[in-house]
């Protein structure tokens, strides 16, 4: 289970939580402009936009979980188990394997408008990366500073939805997630007025009662509602530090703690990492479960005209500093 969100202050921010019971050994990975992307059915792209994101690198190939490109477009794949379905290869369209969907989009799109154009003649196919890495059941959020869309490939085809809240979690399908926000239209950051009965004297006895009914469990539908409410009522200054801090607090509203979501006997899903990308400046910020100190990698400090992947290990471990 995971949660992704967008955020706009002076700059545009894009990020996600990755919630799982173990890590695949992920790295912050920069794909420079001249790294050759050899797509399984769509040929080789020798030059393209530079990309930075979190990936598992295997056979010198970045399997991105979430990433941004140098033009400010962000994309993340989130679990969509039980609903995701991919097509067979077809003629007269661009066939893109599920595992290469993120680099295929981010390598050549400078806006969500350009993404829509590519998707109009794309077929998302069921070709796995390898026997060791079978097809993941995912759906995706793709965003720039002006728009967000959700892409879902199901048994009845490829669906592209406008995403006005700039939030994505997991199941159910996106239209149902949006519809369920109707259940929370009464929520407010303001204190509630008494509409229960005119002849009863009722008072708000605590701050925050305008949000009574906001779900607090870890289900994907509840996380969608909670992050949507938190994000859309969030106020931040325009400085980088204020914006980053606020973004991490937004996604912190759905942090998963070890012990609260059991996957199998003795194994628990946790928030392995939380990312916050300044898509305007090309900086990838992140925290991990064991390390809430914010770390960052700036793609523009690297040679973006190179041909080989640039990888940084994720900083793990306790980061506690005594001040006395």
Buried (B, 14 or more C-beta within 10 A) or exposed (E): BBBBBBBBBEBBBBBBBBBBBEBBEBBBBBBBBBBEBEBBBBEEBEEBBBBBBBBBBBEEBBBBBBBBBBBBBBBBBBBBEEBBBBBEEEEEBBBBBBBBBBBBBBBBBBBBEBBBEBBEEBBBBBBBBEEEBEBBBBBBBBBBBEBBBBBBBBEEEBBBBEBEBBBBBBBBBBEEBBEBBEEBEEBBEEEBEEEEEEEEEEEBEEEEBBBEEBBEEBBBBBBBBBBBBBBBBBEBEEEBEBBBBBBBEBBBBBBBEEEEBEEEEEEBBBBBBBBBBBBBBBBBBBBBBEBBEBBBBBBEEBEBEBEEBBBBEBBEEEEEEEEE
